[in-house]
Amino acid sequence: MGKQKKPTMAEQADRHVLYQESVQAPDSDVEFFIETYRALRGREAVNMREDFCGTALLSVEWCKTDPKRTAVGVDLDKPTLEWGTQHNIVPAGMADRIRLVEGNVLDEPDEKVDLTCALNFSYCCFKTRDQLRAYFENARRGLKQDGILVLDLLGGTETMDELEEEREGDEDENYTYIWDQAKFNPINHDMTCHIHFEFDDGSRIDKAFTYEWRLWMIPEISELLKEAGFSKVRVYWEEFVDSEDDDEEMEGTGIYHDVTEAEQQESWVNYIVAEY
């Protein structure tokens, strides 16, 4: 009998772990939620709804910040919800404070919350104005009268290009994260994006995640939110400074400001906050 072949790093990897490490920054997001709600409403937000919640890592981070906080996560993908329960919610001891719902974010909300979020551009799966407005209307129905909806959005001149961007992991990580903007249609702004992972042993996970989105613009999102009944829409733009490593590069500070005017950039990711 021949020697058994050792599994590659790609074969041993868990794509959900890779996603959480390379894409998500739940501590930063939750900090923004807490500070923004406090600034706008003068009180603490307690309960949150995470639409398109996936593994519910964000919900766990939310509940970690205060023993009074609770969360409900909504997602269509049952296996991902089960993974999140097993790997995130139960180990964190949050099973009694986080409720996961296998369902459509367009379904009528069964409880009202202080804050609803839809991050990682997940709502961009809605490609028509009617579909997106319907989602915003439903999100508003699930909010208390002083509630807020928090979205993030990507943009910049490079988002309309077909390109790949690589980012190496931290020192203790053995892979490179690859963001692949595979296709963009300038007629309707449909875009296809993939996430790949390439490992130090040369193995690779192609299309670990694939997204079929419409690249929405900030004015479109703002108009649809107001059409859906939100009273005010704010854009929080990240503050950039000169990079220490490259005089021609700018890097984000993680600090966001409520603005009505900003300079265009090659690439940006910012928050949009809609008030009930």
Buried (B, 14 or more C-beta within 10 A) or exposed (E): EEEEEEEBBBEEBEBBEBBBBBBBBBEEBBBBBBEBBEEBBEEEBBBBBBBBBBBBBBBBBBBBBEEEBBBBBBBEBEEBBEBBBEBBBEEBEBEEBBBBBBEEBBEEBEEBBBBBBBBBBBBBBBBEBEBBBBBBBBBBEBBBEBBBBBBBBBBEEBBBEEEEEEEEBEEEBEBBBBBBBBEBEEEEBBBBBBBBBBBEEEBBBEEBBEBEBBBBEBEBBBBBBBEBEBEEBBBBBBEBEEEEEEEEEBEBEEEBEEEEEBEEBEEBBBBBBBBB
